[in-house]
Amino acid sequence: SSDIYRVLESILLEEQTSQDVE
């Protein structure tokens, strides 16, 4: 179950980084 949260967190982090780069 934790894996799902890990994936979601990873996606959120990636999105944040993407916005930061812009």
FENSUL-V81675 format. One record per residue. RES is the residue in one letter. SS is DSSP state (~ for helix, > for strand, _ for the rest). PSI is psi in whole degrees, 0 to 359 (none if undefined). OMEGA is omega as a letter, one per 40 degrees, with the letter a starting at -180 (* if undefined). Layout:
RES|SS|PSI|OMEGA / RES|SS|PSI|OMEGA
//
This chain:
S|_|320|a / S|~|326|a / D|~|317|a / I|~|313|i / Y|~|322|a / R|~|316|a / V|~|314|a / L|~|316|a / E|~|319|a / S|~|316|a / I|~|315|a / L|~|317|a / L|~|318|a / E|~|318|a / E|~|317|a / Q|~|316|a / T|~|320|a / S|~|315|i / Q|~|321|a / D|~|317|a / V|~|318|a / E|_|none|*
//
